[in-house]
Amino acid sequence: MGANSSSISELPENEYLKKLSGAEPISENDPFWNQLLSFSFTTPTNSADLKLLEEATISVCKSLVEKNPRTGNLGSLIKVFLSRTKELKISAECQNHLFIWQAHNALFIICCLLKVFISRMSEEELQLHFTYEEKSPGSYGTECEDLIEELLCCLIQLIVEIPLLDITYSISLEAVTTLIVFLSCQLFHKEILRESIIHKYLMHGRCVPYTSRLVKTLLYNFIRQERSPPPGTHVFQQQTDGGGLLYGIASGVATGLWTVFTLGGVGSKSSPQLEQCSPLANQSLLLLLVLANLTDAPDTPNPYRQAIMSFKNTQDNTAFSSSNPHAFQINFNSLYTALCEQQKSDQATLLLYMLLHQNGNVRTYVLARTDIENLVLPILEILYHVEERNSHHVYMALIILLILTEDDGFNRSIHEVILKNITWYAERVLTEISLGSLLILVVIRTIQYNMTRTRDKYLHTNCLAALANMSAQFRSLHQYAAQRIISYTCRHLRRYVYVLDKLYFPHSHCSTLQHCFSTLSDNGEELLSLTCSHILRSYASSLFSLLSKKHNKVLEQATQSLRGSLGSNDSPLPDYAQDLNVIEEVIRMMLEIINSCLTNSLHHNPNLVYALLYKRDLFEQFRTHPSFQDIMQNIDLVISFFSSRLEQAGAELSVERVLEIIKQGAVALPKDRLRKFPELKFKYVEEEQPEEFFIPYVWSLVYNSAVALYWNPHDIQLFTMDSG
């Protein structure tokens, strides 16, 4: 960093910036602007240099805030930029580097200034600064709305109309970045902004006709993942004839002020990770998410969300609905490919969630794909590495699975997709497994992690809902998947007895039982010792007999008694007491999932029956439990039926022979003996006021992931630095 860092720190003393922020008005036609805008640089990307640049900008801004009411220099700078953008399209077509170069530099300075202005003043104050012109102190004109709206429209036009070439890449990226900065006032408010001056401009007036084109362009920027051109591509190169007067001026001032912005960029080189990604694609996606999550105006729904909800495939020839003027078409195949490839980022997962949840055309297309594993596997990897992901990313991945499992066709097809060698699944070598069985393994692992670590009810409820949606279509479950379904249920059955023992007999619970549970690993695969199994049977028999008489009353009395024993009615219950209802809920749902599979597809799942028979002793103890008695009827019937057939076949049976008997028995079992239950179906519904979750989440992604944008963390009000 060295010299570059000290150069950045000297920026406030530079004569051109001092003149811009000084007391002298500068007209739009002053040659000063050619001098100010003639510098070459690659935008700094590492946080240390961005912070230094921010600090240097603040001192310039302080002076500009003080002097601008009399000079109007901010407005002059913006008008200079606007005048240069009028010829940008022609400049791009004619490869006129100089025009594009200076327009980009003007926009970069505007963006830096705006970012500081917005973080340090209200929108009303910002609006005033757009009105000031060169005139007597204290007076101002009436161009406020025109200039802000003109700048916003100009940025949108630049994004949607300027062709994306090597020489226009930087200014396209800067335009997207500046729109994000314009909307960043939300960062500095704890409450969700429902009425904002900038929102008003974007949802009404001159900007609205560009809605569909802007959303479409941002999506295509994400789809194409265009990488940054080589450094210096956007810089004007001297022509062989020596160039004109303007180039002479530019080359004469390219030293001094802007030597800090060398072609290599500010500070150290960007990391390999940044070099591999597309800054424009990333920034475009972030802007799209910000726009889509703006709150509706009192009289107007968010047009950007409307556009996202209604766009169609380019191969769809049906007419657009007249009720939505913002609909457009896009290539779904390209979009699907990009979504599959980019799921490692929070923002791509959030986009996938929005499209599946809000756009029926996209959802129908995705569910019809014959290569659905390309989308599902990255989602499963997110859940598998739950320890490394933030909670919001895990939520989005899980809800995507829940939305997909609402479709019976999806639930059938995933068991037909056979995968080879899943290298990232470390618990067991999976040389061959169906996508459906892998999904079950990962979801159960996620529930288990949540129950033992984060203890988030929302997370495990949605995990169980996804499994429940799939259960009637379970097919040819891998033996390990079947084993995990049963062993996970058994783990909670044991835990349930242990918690009841602690709750009902807090002073006399069995130390052996406690020891057995404390030594169980997270995998829950270990069998309890024979001693503990005997204790479990003994306690289960007495406890369930007690519960069957007056379950709720007894539980309430025990809870009150336990509170009293702690010495204060205000004392919180121990974790094991608080967990009892959660454990009971999980057990109930897992039993319903097993029951659903046995009722609808028993003959397709011999491995599940095998695993159930292997743990039958524990299940048999719960047949009289008042909370599970109804759902245990079918499970108990299956256990009894197949146990009888195995006894008839004799002792010392091999695994293969047992499976053969199960397959034969599945055909012979009278289906009418199994009690019918309502189909397990859960549908994802957004919480009321979803913006309370999504807006802070989106802006946390902008804060953490935006390219070349830095905000002082102490200024952020919308979320805490450890949120997500």
Rosetta blueprint (number, residue, H / E / L):
1 M L
2 G H
3 A H
4 N H
5 S H
6 S H
7 S H
8 I H
9 S H
10 E L
11 L H
12 P H
13 E H
14 N L
15 E H
16 Y H
17 L H
18 K H
19 K H
20 L H
21 S L
22 G L
23 A L
24 E L
25 P L
26 I L
27 S L
28 E L
29 N L
30 D L
31 P L
32 F H
33 W H
34 N H
35 Q H
36 L H
37 L L
38 S L
39 F L
40 S L
41 F L
42 T L
43 T L
44 P L
45 T L
46 N L
47 S H
48 A H
49 D H
50 L H
51 K H
52 L H
53 L H
54 E H
55 E H
56 A H
57 T H
58 I H
59 S H
60 V H
61 C H
62 K H
63 S H
64 L H
65 V H
66 E H
67 K H
68 N H
69 P H
70 R H
71 T H
72 G L
73 N H
74 L H
75 G H
76 S H
77 L H
78 I H
79 K H
80 V H
81 F H
82 L H
83 S H
84 R H
85 T H
86 K L
87 E L
88 L H
89 K H
90 I H
91 S H
92 A H
93 E H
94 C L
95 Q L
96 N L
97 H H
98 L H
99 F H
100 I H
101 W H
102 Q H
103 A H
104 H H
105 N H
106 A H
107 L H
108 F H
109 I H
110 I H
111 C H
112 C H
113 L H
114 L H
115 K H
116 V H
117 F H
118 I H
119 S H
120 R H
121 M L
122 S L
123 E H
124 E H
125 E H
126 L H
127 Q H
128 L H
129 H H
130 F L
131 T L
132 Y L
133 E L
134 E L
135 K L
136 S L
137 P L
138 G L
139 S L
140 Y L
141 G L
142 T L
143 E L
144 C H
145 E H
146 D H
147 L H
148 I H
149 E H
150 E H
151 L H
152 L H
153 C H
154 C H
155 L H
156 I H
157 Q H
158 L H
159 I H
160 V H
161 E H
162 I L
163 P L
164 L L
165 L L
166 D L
167 I L
168 T L
169 Y H
170 S H
171 I H
172 S H
173 L H
174 E H
175 A H
176 V H
177 T H
178 T H
179 L H
180 I H
181 V H
182 F H
183 L H
184 S H
185 C H
186 Q H
187 L H
188 F H
189 H L
190 K L
191 E L
192 I L
193 L L
194 R L
195 E L
196 S L
197 I H
198 I H
199 H H
200 K H
201 Y H
202 L H
203 M H
204 H L
205 G H
206 R H
207 C H
208 V H
209 P H
210 Y H
211 T H
212 S H
213 R H
214 L H
215 V H
216 K H
217 T H
218 L H
219 L H
220 Y H
221 N H
222 F H
223 I H
224 R H
225 Q L
226 E L
227 R L
228 S L
229 P L
230 P L
231 P L
232 G L
233 T L
234 H L
235 V L
236 F L
237 Q L
238 Q L
239 Q L
240 T L
241 D L
242 G L
243 G L
244 G L
245 L H
246 L H
247 Y H
248 G H
249 I H
250 A H
251 S H
252 G H
253 V H
254 A L
255 T L
256 G L
257 L H
258 W H
259 T H
260 V H
261 F L
262 T L
263 L L
264 G L
265 G L
266 V L
267 G L
268 S L
269 K L
270 S L
271 S L
272 P H
273 Q H
274 L H
275 E H
276 Q H
277 C L
278 S L
279 P H
280 L H
281 A H
282 N H
283 Q H
284 S H
285 L H
286 L H
287 L H
288 L H
289 L H
290 V H
291 L H
292 A H
293 N L
294 L L
295 T L
296 D L
297 A E
298 P L
299 D L
300 T E
301 P L
302 N L
303 P H
304 Y H
305 R H
306 Q H
307 A H
308 I H
309 M H
310 S H
311 F L
312 K E
313 N E
314 T L
315 Q L
316 D L
317 N L
318 T L
319 A L
320 F L
321 S L
322 S L
323 S L
324 N L
325 P L
326 H L
327 A L
328 F L
329 Q E
330 I E
331 N L
332 F H
333 N H
334 S H
335 L H
336 Y H
337 T H
338 A H
339 L H
340 C H
341 E H
342 Q L
343 Q L
344 K L
345 S L
346 D H
347 Q H
348 A H
349 T H
350 L H
351 L H
352 L H
353 Y H
354 M H
355 L H
356 L H
357 H H
358 Q H
359 N L
360 G H
361 N H
362 V H
363 R H
364 T H
365 Y H
366 V H
367 L H
368 A H
369 R L
370 T L
371 D L
372 I L
373 E H
374 N H
375 L H
376 V H
377 L H
378 P H
379 I H
380 L H
381 E H
382 I H
383 L H
384 Y H
385 H L
386 V H
387 E H
388 E H
389 R L
390 N L
391 S H
392 H H
393 H H
394 V H
395 Y H
396 M H
397 A H
398 L H
399 I H
400 I H
401 L H
402 L H
403 I H
404 L H
405 T H
406 E L
407 D L
408 D H
409 G H
410 F H
411 N H
412 R H
413 S H
414 I L
415 H L
416 E L
417 V L
418 I E
419 L E
420 K E
421 N L
422 I L
423 T L
424 W L
425 Y L
426 A L
427 E L
428 R L
429 V L
430 L L
431 T L
432 E E
433 I E
434 S E
435 L H
436 G H
437 S H
438 L H
439 L H
440 I H
441 L H
442 V H
443 V H
444 I H
445 R H
446 T H
447 I H
448 Q H
449 Y H
450 N H
451 M H
452 T H
453 R H
454 T H
455 R L
456 D L
457 K H
458 Y H
459 L H
460 H H
461 T H
462 N H
463 C H
464 L H
465 A H
466 A H
467 L H
468 A H
469 N H
470 M H
471 S H
472 A L
473 Q L
474 F L
475 R L
476 S L
477 L L
478 H L
479 Q H
480 Y H
481 A H
482 A H
483 Q H
484 R H
485 I H
486 I H
487 S H
488 Y H
489 T H
490 C H
491 R H
492 H H
493 L H
494 R H
495 R H
496 Y H
497 V H
498 Y H
499 V H
500 L H
501 D H
502 K H
503 L H
504 Y H
505 F L
506 P L
507 H L
508 S L
509 H L
510 C L
511 S H
512 T H
513 L H
514 Q H
515 H H
516 C H
517 F H
518 S H
519 T L
520 L L
521 S L
522 D L
523 N L
524 G L
525 E L
526 E L
527 L L
528 L L
529 S L
530 L H
531 T H
532 C H
533 S H
534 H H
535 I H
536 L H
537 R H
538 S H
539 Y H
540 A H
541 S H
542 S H
543 L H
544 F H
545 S H
546 L H
547 L H
548 S H
549 K H
550 K H
551 H H
552 N H
553 K H
554 V H
555 L H
556 E H
557 Q H
558 A H
559 T H
560 Q H
561 S H
562 L H
563 R H
564 G H
565 S H
566 L L
567 G L
568 S L
569 N L
570 D L
571 S L
572 P L
573 L L
574 P L
575 D H
576 Y H
577 A H
578 Q H
579 D H
580 L H
581 N H
582 V H
583 I H
584 E H
585 E H
586 V H
587 I H
588 R H
589 M H
590 M H
591 L H
592 E H
593 I H
594 I H
595 N H
596 S H
597 C H
598 L H
599 T H
600 N H
601 S H
602 L H
603 H H
604 H H
605 N L
606 P H
607 N H
608 L H
609 V H
610 Y H
611 A H
612 L H
613 L H
614 Y H
615 K L
616 R H
617 D H
618 L H
619 F H
620 E H
621 Q L
622 F L
623 R L
624 T L
625 H L
626 P L
627 S L
628 F L
629 Q H
630 D H
631 I H
632 M H
633 Q H
634 N H
635 I H
636 D H
637 L H
638 V H
639 I H
640 S H
641 F H
642 F H
643 S H
644 S H
645 R H
646 L H
647 E H
648 Q H
649 A H
650 G L
651 A L
652 E L
653 L L
654 S L
655 V H
656 E H
657 R H
658 V H
659 L H
660 E H
661 I H
662 I H
663 K H
664 Q H
665 G H
666 A H
667 V H
668 A H
669 L L
670 P L
671 K H
672 D H
673 R H
674 L L
675 R L
676 K L
677 F L
678 P L
679 E L
680 L L
681 K L
682 F L
683 K L
684 Y L
685 V L
686 E L
687 E L
688 E L
689 Q L
690 P L
691 E H
692 E H
693 F H
694 F H
695 I H
696 P H
697 Y H
698 V H
699 W H
700 S H
701 L H
702 V H
703 Y H
704 N H
705 S H
706 A L
707 V L
708 A L
709 L L
710 Y L
711 W L
712 N L
713 P H
714 H H
715 D H
716 I L
717 Q L
718 L L
719 F L
720 T L
721 M L
722 D L
723 S L
724 G L
